[in-house]
Amino acid sequence: MNADDHFQIVVFDATARTLYDEFQQVNSQTKADAVAKVRWDIEAAGSTNIDDAMNVAIQQRNGNDAANIIIFISDGEPTAGEKNWENIRNNTLGYNDG
């Protein structure tokens, strides 16, 4: 990430939520904080709601014209919420109004 970039992290298990209340501008402090939060504050809770995670991620907008890029990482198959991959794909397309 570049110094002009901003980021948000969406964590998910049975439900999805953002890690921060607002986008974080990239700098050494915010990068270190994000790494620490991901490394130490997030624990596997047993469920994987990919559909909800994609919905929450797509809704994140920083209020500028920069590209919104989602890097999606999961440790498994969907086990909560919508579990059918075709439906998840179609839902994701529907969530994306941009």
C-alpha positions in Angstrom: 0.0 0.0 0.0 1.1 3.5 -0.8 1.1 6.5 1.5 -1.9 8.0 -0.2 -3.9 4.8 0.2 -6.5 4.1 2.9 -7.7 0.7 4.2 -10.3 -1.0 6.2 -10.4 -4.6 7.4 -13.5 -6.7 7.5 -13.4 -9.7 9.8 -16.0 -12.4 9.7 -17.2 -15.6 11.3 -21.0 -16.1 11.7 -21.3 -12.4 10.9 -19.1 -9.8 9.3 -17.9 -6.5 10.8 -15.3 -3.8 10.2 -12.2 -3.8 12.3 -12.0 0.0 12.3 -14.8 2.6 12.7 -13.4 4.5 9.6 -10.8 4.0 6.9 -7.2 4.2 8.0 -4.7 6.2 6.1 -1.6 4.2 5.4 1.4 5.1 7.5 3.8 3.1 9.7 1.6 3.4 12.8 -1.7 2.3 11.1 0.1 -0.6 9.3 1.7 -1.7 12.6 -1.7 -1.5 14.4 -3.4 -3.5 11.6 -0.8 -6.2 11.7 -1.1 -6.4 15.5 -4.9 -6.5 15.4 -4.9 -9.2 12.8 -2.2 -11.2 14.5 -3.4 -11.0 18.1 -7.0 -9.8 18.2 -8.8 -12.0 15.7 -9.6 -15.6 16.6 -11.4 -18.3 14.7 -14.9 -18.7 16.0 -15.9 -21.7 13.9 -18.2 -20.2 11.3 -17.5 -18.8 7.8 -20.1 -16.4 6.5 -18.6 -15.4 3.2 -21.8 -13.9 1.8 -22.0 -11.4 4.7 -18.3 -10.7 4.5 -18.6 -9.7 0.9 -21.7 -7.6 1.5 -19.9 -5.7 4.3 -16.7 -5.3 2.3 -18.5 -4.0 -0.8 -20.4 -1.4 1.3 -17.1 0.2 2.4 -16.6 3.5 0.6 -14.0 6.0 1.5 -15.8 8.9 -0.1 -13.3 9.5 -2.9 -12.8 8.4 -6.4 -10.0 5.9 -5.6 -10.5 2.3 -6.7 -12.1 0.1 -4.0 -10.2 -3.1 -4.0 -11.2 -6.1 -1.9 -8.6 -8.7 -1.0 -10.6 -11.7 0.3 -8.9 -14.3 2.5 -10.7 -17.2 4.1 -9.7 -20.4 5.8 -12.6 -22.5 4.6 -15.8 -23.1 2.8 -19.0 -21.1 3.7 -20.6 -22.6 6.8 -22.9 -19.8 8.0 -25.4 -17.6 6.1 -25.6 -18.4 2.4 -23.6 -21.6 1.7 -24.2 -22.0 -2.0 -21.3 -20.6 -4.1 -23.4 -19.7 -7.1 -25.8 -17.8 -4.8 -22.8 -16.1 -3.0 -21.5 -15.0 -6.4 -24.9 -13.7 -7.5 -25.4 -11.9 -4.2 -22.0 -10.3 -4.5 -22.8 -9.0 -7.9 -26.0 -7.6 -6.6 -24.3 -5.9 -3.6 -21.9 -4.2 -6.0 -23.8 -1.2 -7.4 -20.6 0.4 -8.7 
